[in-house]
Amino acid sequence: MIKSFKRILVLCPGDAVSGGPELLHQLVSELRKIGKEAAIVYYPFDQKFETPDAYLCYKAPQSAFSDIGDQVIVLPEIRADLVRKIKHSTVYIWWLSVDNFFGLLGGGRARDMYRYWSKIIRGGRPILRSLRSSLHLAQSYYALDFLNRNGISASLLTDYLSTEHLLERSSAIHKRDIVAYNPKKGGHINSLLVRALPNVSFFPIENMSKAQVADLLSTAKIYMDFGNHPGKDRIPREAAMAGCCVITGRRGSAAYDEDVPIPAEYKLDDRSRRLPALFQSLAMSIFDDYQSRSQDFVAYRRQISLEPNEFRHQVRNVFGDI
């Protein structure tokens, strides 16, 4: 825990609206609630950015980048390269994703490793072992375990869903026999299942407003996610709170019950040749007995609802109270 410092700067990519940037704004908001002088710093530093409308609710003020003593700088892992340039501030590297640090896109290990080492050669990524002397935070147990296995200790600092998603919308009245999915996650698996199971109605989440996504999740009985789960992803949790039964693969954070605490039968091996048959059998069971199947996710929804309080405790544990 660090208790003596002037302020905390949290670095965030400018004009980015996704799970990671939202979490960075959440941190600034929580730090200010406990009396810390905290601000968002958008990068690239030589450009001017406005706070995205989606994050105005966090009331996170902007600041210019500076490197002074008696200050903490929080870096998302994709900007760990800045560690070697910061000379005076205390630095935390926050692992919002493991895969994004390496540039893993699921295109095969050889291609992923080529991409990673290309970033190192260009100076865009440090070698992992060079970060062992830095301070680290982990958004997921997946990241925490990854760091531990590489000789790096870290403190857990997770996240929580925004208010509109924390309210359960699990009524079965408006539920239909459809499967919602994000086509940006697990693309080739999604295509395989859509082709192999023409009797199942799949609805992609794309070109939709937030309200439309919420309507779809409130209507669907199933949300599937066979992506890499580079961190503790938000959409599976949003889907669960909307009353979906969540089906995932076993990659990344989905392999960790602490991150995705759903029964094992809902975590399918996407490398299995039997995946289409296994998915169809499970989907039909959910469609036929949604009320009973939905009860399998009560504990998951409860954990999600407790995440805001857990996040507050973690922030205080890492950065200290007033």
Rosetta silent file (secondary structure, phi, psi, omega in degrees, C-alpha in Angstrom):
SEQUENCE: MIKSFKRILVLCPGDAVSGGPELLHQLVSELRKIGKEAAIVYYPFDQKFETPDAYLCYKAPQSAFSDIGDQVIVLPEIRADLVRKIKHSTVYIWWLSVDNFFGLLGGGRARDMYRYWSKIIRGGRPILRSLRSSLHLAQSYYALDFLNRNGISASLLTDYLSTEHLLERSSAIHKRDIVAYNPKKGGHINSLLVRALPNVSFFPIENMSKAQVADLLSTAKIYMDFGNHPGKDRIPREAAMAGCCVITGRRGSAAYDEDVPIPAEYKLDDRSRRLPALFQSLAMSIFDDYQSRSQDFVAYRRQISLEPNEFRHQVRNVFGDI
SCORE:     score description
SCORE:     0.000 S_00000001
   1 L     0.000  136.802  176.962    0.000    0.000    0.000 S_00000001
   2 L  -109.474  124.753 -175.476    1.241    3.503   -0.861 S_00000001
   3 L  -117.756  -17.989 -175.172   -0.003    6.238    1.459 S_00000001
   4 L  -115.190  102.943  177.821    2.300    9.211    0.957 S_00000001
   5 L  -164.387  161.797 -176.908    2.103   10.892   -2.429 S_00000001
   6 L   -80.070  -47.452 -177.582    0.818   14.056   -4.018 S_00000001
   7 E  -159.211  173.478  179.830   -1.479   12.652   -6.688 S_00000001
   8 E  -126.508  126.068  174.362   -2.293    9.724   -8.964 S_00000001
   9 E  -107.068  130.991 -179.370   -2.296    9.904  -12.761 S_00000001
  10 E  -115.005  115.461 -176.956   -4.096    7.140  -14.660 S_00000001
  11 E   -82.035  139.801 -175.549   -3.079    6.804  -18.314 S_00000001
  12 E  -147.659  138.596  175.885   -5.798    5.988  -20.851 S_00000001
  13 E   -64.239  135.839  179.637   -5.930    5.842  -24.666 S_00000001
  14 L   -72.709  148.662  177.029   -7.785    8.846  -26.064 S_00000001
  15 L    57.459   31.091  179.420  -11.099    8.461  -27.899 S_00000001
  16 L  -112.485  128.025  178.611  -11.369    4.809  -26.836 S_00000001
  17 L  -124.170  100.090  178.081  -14.674    3.359  -25.626 S_00000001
  18 L  -161.837 -174.269 -174.765  -14.335   -0.216  -24.408 S_00000001
  19 H   -61.246  -43.296 -178.236  -13.988   -2.209  -21.211 S_00000001
  20 H   -62.979  -54.352  177.825  -10.415   -1.196  -20.427 S_00000001
  21 H   -58.447  -35.472  177.455  -10.840    2.579  -20.770 S_00000001
  22 H   -63.070  -42.254  179.540  -14.043    2.444  -18.728 S_00000001
  23 H   -62.847  -38.257  178.717  -12.183    0.695  -15.922 S_00000001
  24 H   -62.904  -38.383  175.740   -9.447    3.348  -15.987 S_00000001
  25 H   -69.735  -36.616  177.285  -12.108    6.036  -15.499 S_00000001
  26 H   -60.642  -38.905 -179.771  -13.696    3.981  -12.722 S_00000001
  27 H   -63.635  -46.764  178.760  -10.390    3.953  -10.869 S_00000001
  28 H   -59.091  -43.581  179.485  -10.041    7.739  -11.010 S_00000001
  29 H   -59.047  -46.904 -177.835  -13.620    8.106   -9.782 S_00000001
  30 H   -68.430  -38.686  178.184  -13.084    5.770   -6.836 S_00000001
  31 H   -61.229  -40.670 -179.554   -9.777    7.358   -5.887 S_00000001
  32 H   -69.524  -30.892  177.827  -11.392   10.782   -5.743 S_00000001
  33 H   -65.554  -27.856 -179.837  -14.205    9.411   -3.578 S_00000001
  34 L  -100.295   18.765  171.427  -11.665    8.418   -0.941 S_00000001
  35 L    89.475   11.404  179.644   -9.981   11.808   -0.998 S_00000001
  36 L   -89.129  147.917  173.344   -7.141   11.223   -3.428 S_00000001
  37 L   -85.813  102.068 -174.475   -6.060   13.772   -6.029 S_00000001
  38 E  -130.949  150.094 -178.730   -6.471   11.662   -9.162 S_00000001
  39 E  -153.211  156.630  173.858   -6.869   12.423  -12.851 S_00000001
  40 E   -87.640  139.014  172.670   -7.019   10.795  -16.283 S_00000001
  41 E  -121.624  111.873  179.847   -4.183   11.421  -18.728 S_00000001
  42 E   -82.432  143.521  175.125   -5.117   10.625  -22.322 S_00000001
  43 E  -126.660  156.020    5.355   -2.454    9.524  -24.767 S_00000001
  44 L   -61.140  142.399 -172.033   -0.865   10.145  -27.237 S_00000001
  45 L   -68.116  -21.132 -177.614    0.256   13.047  -25.037 S_00000001
  46 L   -88.020    6.993  177.510    0.704   15.462  -27.939 S_00000001
  47 L  -117.269  156.079  178.928   -2.992   15.305  -28.857 S_00000001
  48 L  -103.217  131.575 -179.210   -6.020   16.818  -27.153 S_00000001
  49 L  -128.340  147.904  171.625   -8.945   14.540  -26.276 S_00000001
  50 L   -97.336  151.480  176.201  -12.365   15.063  -24.754 S_00000001
  51 L   -65.059  127.245  177.850  -13.789   12.624  -22.226 S_00000001
  52 L   -56.746  143.245 -178.478  -16.079   10.189  -24.102 S_00000001
  53 H   -53.475  -36.167 -177.029  -19.754   10.784  -23.356 S_00000001
  54 H   -63.125  -20.042 -174.642  -20.043    7.233  -21.998 S_00000001
  55 H  -113.139    6.680  177.565  -17.570    8.096  -19.212 S_00000001
  56 H   -62.074  -27.471 -178.337  -18.741   11.554  -18.181 S_00000001
  57 H   -63.678  -20.863 -178.131  -20.656    9.884  -15.334 S_00000001
  58 H   -84.455   -9.998  175.787  -17.336    9.067  -13.615 S_00000001
  59 L    49.644   47.919 -179.752  -16.435   12.766  -13.336 S_00000001
  60 L   -93.594  110.675 -179.485  -12.766   12.018  -13.939 S_00000001
  61 L   -70.217  154.354  177.047  -10.836   15.269  -14.517 S_00000001
  62 E   -91.006  154.715  173.836   -8.089   15.414  -17.111 S_00000001
  63 L  -143.537  155.257  171.405   -4.458   16.259  -16.469 S_00000001
  64 L   -76.492  155.734  177.844   -1.356   16.700  -18.567 S_00000001
  65 L   -71.940  139.743  173.862    1.319   14.044  -18.212 S_00000001
  66 L  -148.749  156.440  178.567    4.103   14.777  -15.757 S_00000001
  67 L  -128.433   93.641 -177.767    6.866   12.770  -14.113 S_00000001
  68 L  -130.839  165.487  175.762    7.571   14.123  -10.638 S_00000001
  69 L   -72.335  168.969  179.057    8.306   12.696   -7.226 S_00000001
  70 L    58.070   37.339 -178.146    5.570   12.090   -4.663 S_00000001
  71 E  -145.680  146.824  175.335    3.253   10.930   -7.473 S_00000001
  72 E  -110.428  136.398  173.254    1.829    7.620   -8.705 S_00000001
  73 E  -118.918  125.937  177.708    1.341    6.813  -12.386 S_00000001
  74 E  -103.035  121.177 -179.114   -0.904    3.890  -13.332 S_00000001
  75 E  -108.949  131.179  166.869   -0.148    2.390  -16.736 S_00000001
  76 E   -65.555  152.009 -172.619   -2.342   -0.103  -18.603 S_00000001
  77 H   -59.053  -25.012 -179.610   -0.177   -3.077  -19.557 S_00000001
  78 H   -72.528  -10.139  174.201   -0.166   -2.071  -23.228 S_00000001
  79 H  -115.657   29.050  177.758    1.886    0.988  -22.233 S_00000001
  80 H   -62.989  -16.253  177.505    4.374   -0.845  -20.042 S_00000001
  81 H   -61.978  -22.009 -178.142    7.036    0.530  -22.395 S_00000001
  82 H   -74.181  -13.662 -179.080    6.773    3.838  -20.513 S_00000001
  83 H   -54.433  -43.021 -175.917    8.271    2.261  -17.380 S_00000001
  84 H   -74.661   -9.990 -179.707   11.800    2.833  -18.665 S_00000001
  85 H  -100.493  -16.814 -179.229   11.020    6.493  -19.437 S_00000001
  86 L   -89.783  119.863 -171.736    9.482    7.434  -16.069 S_00000001
  87 L  -106.703  -23.974 -170.310   12.271    8.434  -13.705 S_00000001
  88 L  -117.974  -34.240 -177.680   10.660   10.097  -10.690 S_00000001
  89 L   -78.875  156.129  170.881    7.072    8.877  -10.182 S_00000001
  90 E   -81.853  130.599 -173.253    6.071    5.587   -8.597 S_00000001
  91 E  -113.121  134.601  167.926    4.644    3.369  -11.346 S_00000001
  92 E  -113.646  132.767  170.603    1.984    0.677  -11.256 S_00000001
  93 E   -98.291  121.369 -176.934    1.399   -1.517  -14.317 S_00000001
  94 E  -103.484  113.351 -177.212   -2.249   -2.550  -14.381 S_00000001
  95 E   -84.980   87.526  175.605   -2.820   -5.794  -16.265 S_00000001
  96 L   -75.612  -23.721  179.874   -6.281   -5.276  -17.728 S_00000001
  97 L  -149.591  143.312  170.900   -5.416   -7.955  -20.276 S_00000001
  98 L   -87.236  -48.696 -173.710   -2.736  -10.594  -20.651 S_00000001
  99 H   -62.059  -37.703 -176.996   -3.281  -11.270  -24.336 S_00000001
 100 H   -67.612  -27.731  176.657   -3.176   -7.616  -25.395 S_00000001
 101 H   -61.489  -41.131 -179.796    0.298   -7.212  -23.905 S_00000001
 102 H   -86.848  -10.384 -175.948    1.563   -9.857  -26.303 S_00000001
 103 L    74.363   30.140 -177.335   -0.700   -8.769  -29.141 S_00000001
 104 L   -75.790  125.384 -178.688   -2.362  -12.176  -29.209 S_00000001
 105 L  -120.569    8.085  178.862   -5.195  -12.259  -31.727 S_00000001
 106 L    75.955   20.211 -178.551   -5.800  -15.988  -31.940 S_00000001
 107 L   -93.820   17.224 -177.391   -4.146  -16.253  -35.346 S_00000001
 108 L   107.148  144.334 -175.110   -1.858  -19.082  -34.348 S_00000001
 109 H   -61.261  -41.624 -177.846    1.061  -19.177  -31.920 S_00000001
 110 H   -62.033  -45.284 -179.532    3.718  -18.542  -34.558 S_00000001
 111 H   -67.033  -40.337  178.967    1.951  -15.446  -35.869 S_00000001
 112 H   -63.086  -44.479 -179.352    1.218  -14.166  -32.357 S_00000001
 113 H   -67.758  -34.503  175.552    4.833  -14.581  -31.238 S_00000001
 114 H   -62.558  -42.068  179.455    6.069  -12.863  -34.393 S_00000001
 115 H   -64.035  -41.957 -179.341    3.780   -9.935  -33.611 S_00000001
 116 H   -63.228  -50.353 -177.808    5.007   -9.788  -29.993 S_00000001
 117 H   -68.535  -27.365  174.041    8.714   -9.818  -30.842 S_00000001
 118 H   -64.049  -40.290  177.363    8.126   -7.253  -33.581 S_00000001
 119 H   -64.410  -39.508  178.798    6.687   -4.945  -30.911 S_00000001
 120 H   -63.133  -46.173 -178.415    9.743   -5.541  -28.699 S_00000001
 121 H   -62.080  -37.944  179.867   12.144   -4.767  -31.539 S_00000001
 122 L   -80.759   -4.566  179.442   10.259   -1.544  -32.336 S_00000001
 123 L    87.392    7.499 -178.024   10.289   -0.559  -28.665 S_00000001
 124 L   -84.798  -13.273  177.239    6.546   -0.920  -28.214 S_00000001
 125 L  -142.247  136.323  172.193    6.796   -3.707  -25.613 S_00000001
 126 L   -81.368  158.383  171.695    9.376   -4.458  -22.942 S_00000001
 127 L   -67.602  137.027 -172.269   10.565   -8.018  -22.351 S_00000001
 128 H   -54.534  -44.732 -175.564    8.402   -9.463  -19.603 S_00000001
 129 H   -65.110  -19.873  178.944   11.233  -10.337  -17.237 S_00000001
 130 H   -73.002   -9.594 -177.058   12.431   -6.718  -17.303 S_00000001
 131 H   -97.345    3.804 -174.679    9.235   -5.739  -15.451 S_00000001
 132 L   -64.417  -25.232 -178.951    9.857   -7.868  -12.356 S_00000001
 133 L   -87.854   -4.091  179.957   11.085   -4.901  -10.325 S_00000001
 134 L   -85.764  166.484  173.484    7.957   -2.839  -11.097 S_00000001
 135 E   -89.473  142.868 -173.124    4.726   -2.705   -9.089 S_00000001
 136 E  -134.493  148.391  173.873    1.807   -4.576  -10.640 S_00000001
 137 E  -126.144  147.384 -178.361   -1.981   -4.790  -10.437 S_00000001
 138 E  -125.363  126.842  179.928   -4.123   -7.575  -11.937 S_00000001
 139 L   -78.749  -18.501 -176.776   -7.698   -7.128  -13.169 S_00000001
 140 L  -139.573  161.720  173.483   -8.336  -10.877  -13.220 S_00000001
 141 H   -68.809  -27.950  173.890   -7.166  -14.061  -11.520 S_00000001
 142 H   -58.543  -47.909  178.748   -6.011  -15.103  -14.983 S_00000001
 143 H   -67.781  -40.006 -179.293   -3.601  -12.134  -15.007 S_00000001
 144 H   -60.663  -44.565  179.581   -2.645  -12.698  -11.365 S_00000001
 145 H   -67.397  -41.968  178.711   -1.730  -16.332  -12.051 S_00000001
 146 H   -58.660  -46.127 -179.429    0.114  -15.433  -15.251 S_00000001
 147 H   -65.353  -43.911  179.078    2.241  -12.870  -13.420 S_00000001
 148 H   -58.975  -41.470 -179.072    2.951  -15.209  -10.507 S_00000001
 149 H   -68.491  -16.508  177.966    4.097  -17.940  -12.884 S_00000001
 150 L  -107.439   21.716  174.416    6.530  -15.449  -14.410 S_00000001
 151 L    73.232   24.779 -178.724    8.024  -14.382  -11.093 S_00000001
 152 L  -120.352  122.268  177.101    6.005  -11.170  -10.785 S_00000001
 153 L   -87.407  148.212 -177.136    3.936  -10.390   -7.697 S_00000001
 154 L  -149.225  157.962  173.435    0.779   -8.321   -8.085 S_00000001
 155 E  -102.932  144.450 -179.390   -2.205   -7.002   -6.144 S_00000001
 156 E   -78.790  127.173  174.448   -5.734   -7.762   -7.310 S_00000001
 157 L  -143.057   99.644 -168.501   -7.656   -4.736   -8.615 S_00000001
 158 L   -91.171 -126.780  178.195  -10.657   -5.862  -10.647 S_00000001
 159 L  -167.395 -172.589  177.845  -13.636   -3.811  -11.893 S_00000001
 160 L  -153.549  161.066  178.967  -17.429   -3.615  -11.864 S_00000001
 161 L   -78.610  151.325  175.574  -20.316   -3.117  -14.257 S_00000001
 162 L   -65.891  161.606 -170.860  -21.888    0.288  -14.762 S_00000001
 163 H   -54.877  -40.768 -175.618  -25.136    0.974  -12.914 S_00000001
 164 H   -65.332  -21.056 -179.881  -27.464    0.219  -15.812 S_00000001
 165 H   -96.366  -11.905 -176.963  -26.101   -3.333  -16.040 S_00000001
 166 H   -80.263  -14.875  178.658  -26.091   -4.096  -12.320 S_00000001
 167 L   -83.750  123.432 -178.610  -29.879   -4.296  -12.149 S_00000001
 168 L   -67.058  135.544  176.505  -31.036   -7.849  -12.815 S_00000001
 169 L  -129.465   61.538 -169.153  -33.392   -8.236  -15.760 S_00000001
 170 L  -103.938   19.202  178.012  -33.904  -11.973  -15.547 S_00000001
 171 L   -64.585  136.065 -178.424  -37.657  -12.272  -16.042 S_00000001
 172 L   -82.320   -5.880 -173.702  -38.516  -15.217  -18.299 S_00000001
 173 L   -59.716  -42.586 -174.980  -41.615  -13.496  -19.681 S_00000001
 174 L  -101.795   10.722 -178.376  -39.847  -11.870  -22.618 S_00000001
 175 L   -77.764  142.092  179.004  -37.209  -14.520  -23.166 S_00000001
 176 E  -126.280  163.192 -178.219  -36.930  -16.193  -26.560 S_00000001
 177 E   -80.179   69.335  179.435  -35.053  -19.230  -27.881 S_00000001
 178 E  -133.813  157.443  179.079  -32.144  -17.267  -29.310 S_00000001
 179 E  -115.432  120.057  174.620  -28.373  -17.130  -28.777 S_00000001
 180 E   -92.967  146.349  177.474  -26.671  -13.725  -28.585 S_00000001
 181 E  -155.866  157.279  177.478  -22.961  -13.456  -29.311 S_00000001
 182 L   -97.773  112.156 -176.465  -20.253  -10.901  -30.009 S_00000001
 183 L   -65.137  -13.466  177.711  -18.817  -11.589  -33.489 S_00000001
 184 L   -81.686   -9.806 -179.541  -15.559   -9.886  -32.444 S_00000001
 185 L  -112.820  119.644  177.531  -14.972  -12.642  -29.866 S_00000001
 186 L    66.020   45.200 -172.610  -14.166  -16.157  -31.084 S_00000001
 187 H   -52.357  -49.342 -175.132  -14.942  -15.408  -34.711 S_00000001
 188 H   -70.081  -31.392  176.991  -14.048  -18.754  -36.276 S_00000001
 189 H   -70.556  -41.418  176.980  -15.905  -20.706  -33.566 S_00000001
 190 H   -57.429  -47.389 -178.958  -18.964  -18.516  -34.012 S_00000001
 191 H   -61.618  -40.789  178.709  -18.927  -19.147  -37.752 S_00000001
 192 H   -59.277  -47.822 -176.664  -18.542  -22.886  -37.194 S_00000001
 193 H   -69.427  -40.501  179.270  -21.553  -23.070  -34.885 S_00000001
 194 H   -61.297  -40.691  179.770  -23.762  -20.832  -37.027 S_00000001
 195 H   -71.757  -40.903 -173.011  -23.053  -23.016  -40.068 S_00000001
 196 H   -77.828  -21.182 -174.817  -23.326  -26.331  -38.236 S_00000001
 197 L  -125.129   69.470 -178.660  -26.535  -25.510  -36.339 S_00000001
 198 L   -65.889  -15.575  179.159  -29.031  -23.910  -38.750 S_00000001
 199 L   -82.857   -6.189  178.811  -31.876  -24.876  -36.404 S_00000001
 200 L  -103.973  136.387 -179.273  -30.530  -22.524  -33.706 S_00000001
 201 E   -89.871  110.797  179.158  -31.217  -18.778  -33.946 S_00000001
 202 E  -103.604  134.932  179.114  -27.982  -16.805  -33.483 S_00000001
 203 E  -123.646  111.884  179.709  -28.038  -13.001  -33.118 S_00000001
 204 E   -74.837  143.965  174.418  -24.720  -11.099  -33.424 S_00000001
 205 L   -91.330   95.720 -179.797  -24.116   -8.031  -31.274 S_00000001
 206 L  -154.987  147.558 -178.587  -22.961   -5.562  -33.899 S_00000001
 207 L    51.788   43.455 -179.096  -23.932   -2.088  -35.116 S_00000001
 208 L  -123.511  147.685  171.039  -26.127   -1.666  -32.039 S_00000001
 209 L   -75.797  169.147  178.015  -26.565    1.108  -29.511 S_00000001
 210 H   -59.968  -38.333  179.871  -26.125    0.314  -25.830 S_00000001
 211 H   -65.504  -38.827  179.743  -29.902    0.262  -25.467 S_00000001
 212 H   -68.805  -38.071  176.091  -30.250   -2.196  -28.341 S_00000001
 213 H   -62.727  -44.391  179.224  -27.598   -4.474  -26.860 S_00000001
 214 H   -61.239  -39.400  178.501  -29.413   -4.398  -23.522 S_00000001
 215 H   -64.647  -42.255 -179.609  -32.703   -5.273  -25.271 S_00000001
 216 H   -64.205  -46.060 -179.203  -31.115   -8.198  -27.098 S_00000001
 217 H   -65.653  -32.347  178.249  -29.527   -9.603  -23.948 S_00000001
 218 H   -71.705  -21.288 -178.105  -32.808   -9.206  -22.077 S_00000001
 219 H   -93.167  -35.203 -175.370  -34.538  -11.199  -24.814 S_00000001
 220 E   -72.867  145.787  172.463  -31.981  -13.963  -25.403 S_00000001
 221 E   -86.993  -21.247 -176.042  -31.911  -17.106  -23.293 S_00000001
 222 E  -133.328  139.157  165.476  -28.233  -17.734  -24.099 S_00000001
 223 E  -120.346  126.634  179.099  -25.125  -15.629  -24.491 S_00000001
 224 E  -112.829  145.569  179.703  -22.108  -17.487  -25.893 S_00000001
 225 E  -147.345  100.339  178.071  -18.504  -16.320  -25.814 S_00000001
 226 L  -104.736   30.244  177.898  -15.759  -18.487  -27.298 S_00000001
 227 L   -78.827 -171.740 -176.925  -13.253  -15.637  -27.406 S_00000001
 228 L   -79.587  -16.036 -176.972   -9.817  -15.476  -25.802 S_00000001
 229 L    47.312   64.971 -176.062  -11.095  -13.835  -22.578 S_00000001
 230 L   -67.985  -20.643  173.773   -7.913  -11.724  -22.228 S_00000001
 231 L  -147.066 -167.475  176.598   -9.194  -10.335  -18.915 S_00000001
 232 L   -80.007   96.461 -170.584  -12.376  -10.610  -16.887 S_00000001
 233 L   -69.438  154.636 -176.681  -14.666   -9.519  -19.715 S_00000001
 234 L   -85.615  -41.566 -171.486  -17.734   -7.362  -19.217 S_00000001
 235 H   -61.353  -39.607  175.656  -20.235   -8.671  -21.764 S_00000001
 236 H   -58.679  -36.532  178.246  -20.601  -12.142  -20.180 S_00000001
 237 H   -71.348  -40.341  176.502  -21.412  -10.418  -16.896 S_00000001
 238 H   -61.478  -39.912  179.470  -23.807   -7.992  -18.552 S_00000001
 239 H   -65.387  -42.586  179.638  -25.503  -10.950  -20.227 S_00000001
 240 H   -61.108  -43.640  179.835  -25.805  -12.851  -16.952 S_00000001
 241 H   -67.767  -22.899  176.482  -27.415   -9.848  -15.250 S_00000001
 242 L   -85.952    4.896  176.006  -29.821   -9.626  -18.197 S_00000001
 243 L    92.470    8.659  177.857  -30.927  -13.192  -17.464 S_00000001
 244 L   -77.661  147.030  164.269  -28.896  -15.039  -20.088 S_00000001
 245 E   -83.990  127.352 -172.311  -27.429  -18.452  -19.481 S_00000001
 246 E   -99.392  126.883  176.134  -23.757  -17.942  -20.336 S_00000001
 247 E  -116.965  126.475 -179.126  -21.814  -20.494  -22.383 S_00000001
 248 E  -128.506  173.630  167.766  -18.060  -19.986  -22.805 S_00000001
 249 L   -87.368 -154.525 -178.202  -14.955  -21.782  -23.931 S_00000001
 250 L  -128.401   29.241 -179.773  -12.024  -22.441  -21.615 S_00000001
 251 L   -95.047  153.653  173.551   -9.531  -19.866  -22.806 S_00000001
 252 H    53.350 -133.930 -176.559   -7.991  -17.076  -20.762 S_00000001
 253 H   -66.627  -20.730  179.642  -10.013  -15.899  -17.792 S_00000001
 254 H   -65.129  -19.713  178.791  -12.862  -18.290  -18.686 S_00000001
 255 H   -79.635   -8.446 -176.358  -10.654  -21.113  -17.394 S_00000001
 256 L  -107.574  120.419 -178.904  -10.647  -19.532  -13.930 S_00000001
 257 L   -65.886  -25.658  176.889  -13.672  -20.061  -11.717 S_00000001
 258 L   -66.690  -32.327 -179.015  -12.779  -16.927   -9.761 S_00000001
 259 L   -87.789  -42.613 -179.749  -13.222  -14.840  -12.936 S_00000001
 260 L  -128.146   82.573 -174.218  -16.114  -16.703  -14.567 S_00000001
 261 L   -83.561   69.418  175.867  -17.861  -18.641  -11.777 S_00000001
 262 L  -116.015  156.807 -179.499  -20.351  -20.642  -13.810 S_00000001
 263 L   -56.073  146.526 -174.973  -20.900  -24.419  -13.631 S_00000001
 264 H   -58.060  -29.883 -177.289  -18.325  -26.455  -15.556 S_00000001
 265 H   -67.183  -14.962  178.807  -20.941  -27.866  -17.945 S_00000001
 266 H   -94.056    1.976  175.702  -21.346  -24.360  -19.421 S_00000001
 267 E  -109.674  101.939 -174.141  -17.643  -24.160  -20.295 S_00000001
 268 L   -96.905  146.652  178.082  -17.164  -26.136  -23.507 S_00000001
 269 L   -79.701  106.937 -176.532  -13.873  -27.142  -25.076 S_00000001
 270 L   -75.397   -3.305  175.733  -13.839  -25.267  -28.381 S_00000001
 271 L   -89.730   -8.293 -178.290  -10.989  -27.478  -29.592 S_00000001
 272 L   -77.500  139.318  175.424  -13.217  -30.556  -29.492 S_00000001
 273 L   -66.237  -19.614 -178.172  -14.600  -31.945  -32.731 S_00000001
 274 L   -88.953    6.535 -176.123  -17.807  -32.570  -30.824 S_00000001
 275 H   -52.741  -49.140 -179.606  -18.309  -28.868  -30.040 S_00000001
 276 H   -57.570  -42.829 -179.670  -21.336  -28.382  -32.353 S_00000001
 277 H   -67.146  -41.942  179.557  -23.104  -31.430  -30.889 S_00000001
 278 H   -64.899  -42.081  179.892  -22.233  -30.458  -27.315 S_00000001
 279 H   -65.855  -43.726 -179.668  -23.378  -26.884  -27.850 S_00000001
 280 H   -62.177  -43.503  179.542  -26.635  -27.930  -29.492 S_00000001
 281 H   -60.325  -44.356 -179.896  -27.457  -30.367  -26.693 S_00000001
 282 H   -68.246  -42.910 -179.930  -26.832  -27.714  -24.035 S_00000001
 283 H   -61.777  -43.351 -179.888  -28.701  -25.003  -25.942 S_00000001
 284 H   -64.029  -37.335  177.970  -31.765  -27.208  -26.434 S_00000001
 285 H   -64.035  -39.829  178.446  -31.777  -28.047  -22.734 S_00000001
 286 H   -67.818  -44.192  179.543  -31.696  -24.336  -21.877 S_00000001
 287 H   -60.714  -40.235 -175.240  -34.447  -23.510  -24.363 S_00000001
 288 H   -77.599  -27.656 -175.543  -36.656  -26.308  -23.028 S_00000001
 289 L  -138.898   55.947 -175.477  -36.087  -25.634  -19.327 S_00000001
 290 H   -59.634  -42.664 -176.437  -34.956  -22.034  -19.058 S_00000001
 291 H   -56.703  -46.570 -179.402  -36.432  -21.437  -15.607 S_00000001
 292 H   -70.229  -44.560 -178.392  -34.429  -24.263  -14.056 S_00000001
 293 H   -63.498  -34.741 -179.723  -31.259  -23.595  -16.053 S_00000001
 294 H   -61.412  -29.145  179.699  -31.341  -19.924  -15.116 S_00000001
 295 H   -66.888  -19.137  177.930  -30.953  -20.888  -11.472 S_00000001
 296 H   -67.278  -12.290 -175.128  -27.481  -22.206  -12.286 S_00000001
 297 H  -111.646   11.065  179.723  -26.365  -18.560  -12.614 S_00000001
 298 H   -61.717  -45.193 -179.190  -27.714  -17.187   -9.345 S_00000001
 299 H   -64.888  -38.170  178.370  -24.271  -17.296   -7.683 S_00000001
 300 H   -62.392  -46.065  179.409  -22.652  -15.622  -10.715 S_00000001
 301 H   -64.441  -37.742  178.991  -25.177  -12.793  -10.623 S_00000001
 302 H   -63.490  -43.950  179.001  -24.685  -12.383   -6.893 S_00000001
 303 H   -61.575  -42.302  179.744  -20.928  -12.075   -7.326 S_00000001
 304 H   -61.464  -40.682 -178.873  -21.388   -9.501  -10.082 S_00000001
 305 H   -66.953  -23.127 -179.693  -23.692   -7.425   -7.891 S_00000001
 306 H   -90.115   -6.932 -174.376  -21.032   -7.356   -5.151 S_00000001
 307 H   -61.832  -36.786  177.901  -18.215   -6.205   -7.452 S_00000001
 308 H   -58.618  -44.858  178.382  -18.604   -2.425   -6.813 S_00000001
 309 H   -65.565  -39.393  179.135  -18.021   -2.907   -3.084 S_00000001
 310 H   -63.144  -40.638  179.223  -15.162   -5.320   -3.732 S_00000001
 311 H   -62.255  -42.481  179.521  -13.525   -2.795   -6.056 S_00000001
 312 H   -60.466  -43.116  178.828  -13.738   -0.082   -3.385 S_00000001
 313 H   -62.884  -41.247 -178.810  -12.020   -2.365   -0.869 S_00000001
 314 H   -66.479  -40.205  178.488   -9.289   -3.215   -3.366 S_00000001
 315 H   -61.274  -44.252  178.561   -8.646    0.459   -4.205 S_00000001
 316 H   -65.342  -37.445 -179.988   -8.261    1.260   -0.511 S_00000001
 317 H   -64.556  -37.747 -177.624   -6.013   -1.752   -0.016 S_00000001
 318 H   -81.857  -47.412 -170.290   -3.658   -0.658   -2.792 S_00000001
 319 H  -104.881   -6.553  179.557   -3.678    3.124   -2.494 S_00000001
 320 L    84.827  158.112  179.017   -4.721    3.713    1.116 S_00000001
 321 L   -92.131 -171.759 -178.098   -7.671    5.629    2.528 S_00000001
 322 L   -59.820    0.000    0.000   -7.849    9.315    3.372 S_00000001
